[in-house]
Amino acid sequence: MKYISNSEKDTYAFARKIAKNLKGGEIIGLIGELGAGKTTLTKALAKALKIKKNITSPTFVLMKIYPVKIADSKIKNLVHIDAYRLKIDTDISSIGAQDYFHRLDTVTIIEWADRIKKTLPKKTKYITINNKEGKTRVINY
């Protein structure tokens, strides 16, 4: 699916569409240049999952876990990983991320997923975000 986002509002609308189909157990790998909108998309998905906390990129801590509080939802956690600073593929296991990859009560979002693609499960769904002119983004899902 190709989606054109001309604003942050458009990106949030795209995230709501994705969130409606999340059941738990999904791993979403985000790929894009610096400033492409990976963290904005993560914030939008978090908002769609009713997470109230301020979402920031976990560049220095590498992984953050947010509780999801949607009544009657199997999804209980959103795990947000930033792979930008990981040196080798195996660094992902050293932060305990793989413990969440097979949990059916968790959705995992990984920024800079292309850096650790060899380590990610085959079921990982990738979203590529490309900058166009100005605020326009092309999102491929």
Secondary structure, DSSP 8 states (H G I E B T S, - for coil): -EEEESSHHHHHHHHHHHHHT--S--EEEEEE-TTSSHHHHHHHHHHHTT--S-----TTT-EEEEE---TT-S--EEEEEE-TT--STTHHHHTTGGGTTT-TTEEEEEETGGGGGGGS-TT-EEEEEEE-STT-EEEE-
